[in-house]
Amino acid sequence: MAGIAMTGPVPVRIPVTVSATLAANEALAAKRRRGERVLPLAFGEAGLPVLPLLRTALAEAGGRNAYGPVAGLTALREAAAGYWARRGLPADPAAVVCGPGSKPLLYAVLLALGTDVAVPRPSWVSYAAQAGMIGTRPHFVPTVPGQGGVPDPALLAQAVTGARADGRHIGAVIVTLPDNPTGTLAQAGTVRELCEVASEHDLVIISDEIYRDLIHDPAATFTSPAALAPERTVVTTALSKNLALGGWRIGVARLPGGGQVAPPAARLRDRVASIASEIWSAPAGPIQQAAAVAFAEPPEVTERVARSRRLHAAVARAVAARFAAAGVPGPVPGAAFYLYPDFTPWRELLAARHDVTTSQDLATLLLDRYATGVLPAAAFGEPAGALRLRVATGLLYGSTGEQRESALAAPDPLALPWIAAALTRLDEILADLGAG
Ligand SMILES: Cc1ncc(COP(=O)(O)O)c(C=O)c1O
């Protein structure tokens, strides 16, 4: 007998691949299991231990076994509102929705909006993937050189108009402040112009500020679109990076209006909450309670974030300096634990000696020959031939909790033997790669 007969239309399947970051991480883990010495520069993990205060708060909340409200516990929404208020973005707890990480919150916001979305080129791997999964289209718009994370406002306006002429409706734009993959922060003027374009074309701005607390220079001016265009900006953040709690899976979104939830913001909040209710119901109760402690920012938390920021700055800048010394330039990292070296000066050398012509070829060569994990620029929406890589340094702080604590406490983390060894290994790899 023949197989199952298909009657009716074949369902449309949207291609879904494993996130490039997770795929690179798995390949590296397999090499490590085989005993190879790996250099883990692919995964955007903050690579630091849990602050003891938060560990205790989580343990004490273990009895919280009810589902709880979809938008999150009042204590967490109030704490998140306070967190934003201390950063000049007053928020009504009613305008806050919590989720199991900011990634699902971003997905829920995109699904709730249901329009095409403009995303920076380059930008974090998941924005475009999520837009594709919900059946809308991401439109990549290049950033201003040196200012990652924000589409060039003039090019954004052109993209919106051009898309309309093609029958597509771009109703939202995503910005990353500061940026992953480039580790840079867009200037206030660029954010202002972006807000003007958004207002002119009636775009919702989705401002992903997950790295905000990790800007290396704490005195740097940070301009959120939510301060300039509050009526149209959604802000998302989480504890995954500033407190290295990615595995706790907790994120928060501040819906437009922030201080007061007027319609259409209330409609958006209700749609996001409805989506949440059908997908995750509510974030894990004990995690929410511990997250409320973190967002309230007692001195231990502030101190931990400040130390983490210093460590990330020292190591990311040292790694960038190694690339630059080898003749591979890139923007000086200004936030978090990322750098974005540009191998364009090596283009001929890489093609002639290694048959490498794309960022994917280069990432594959580094993985296969040197057990070094990095992400190709192509994963961030760049053209295949753009010879850039996203290098993440958060997993260089050590392989044990003890080593990572030492890295946090060290006045000169670069002098720690395991960090120094990783830097030396990078020098060797770059020298060997350049030599053919
Ligand atoms: C720019 C950016 N946004 C959002 C996320 C998602 O983080 P989470 O879901 O842990 O909140 C990440 C994680 O790598 C990221 O780099």
The ligand as a Tripos MOL2 file, in Angstrom:
@<TRIPOS>MOLECULE
LIG
   16    16     1     0     0
SMALL
NO_CHARGES

@<TRIPOS>ATOM
      1 C1         21.5070   41.3010   21.2250 C.3       1 LIG1
      2 C2         20.8760   40.2040   22.0250 C.ar      1 LIG1
      3 N1         19.5850   40.3050   22.3410 N.ar      1 LIG1
      4 C3         18.9630   39.3480   23.0330 C.ar      1 LIG1
      5 C4         19.6440   38.2140   23.4580 C.ar      1 LIG1
      6 C5         18.8370   37.1650   24.1670 C.3       1 LIG1
      7 O1         19.1190   37.0030   25.4590 O.3       1 LIG1
      8 P1         18.1360   36.3080   26.4980 P.3       1 LIG1
      9 O2         17.0830   35.5370   25.7580 O.co2     1 LIG1
     10 O3         19.0270   35.4340   27.2900 O.co2     1 LIG1
     11 O4         17.5130   37.4150   27.2980 O.co2     1 LIG1
     12 C6         20.9940   38.0670   23.1630 C.ar      1 LIG1
     13 C7         21.7340   36.8600   23.5620 C.2       1 LIG1
     14 O5         22.7780   36.5390   23.0630 O.2       1 LIG1
     15 C8         21.6310   39.1040   22.4250 C.ar      1 LIG1
     16 O6         22.9280   39.0380   22.1080 O.3       1 LIG1
@<TRIPOS>BOND
     1     1     2 1
     2     2     3 ar
     3     2    15 ar
     4     3     4 ar
     5     4     5 ar
     6     5     6 1
     7     5    12 ar
     8     6     7 1
     9     7     8 1
    10     8     9 2
    11     8    10 1
    12     8    11 1
    13    12    13 1
    14    12    15 ar
    15    13    14 2
    16    15    16 1
@<TRIPOS>SUBSTRUCTURE
     1 LIG1         1 GROUP 0 **** ****
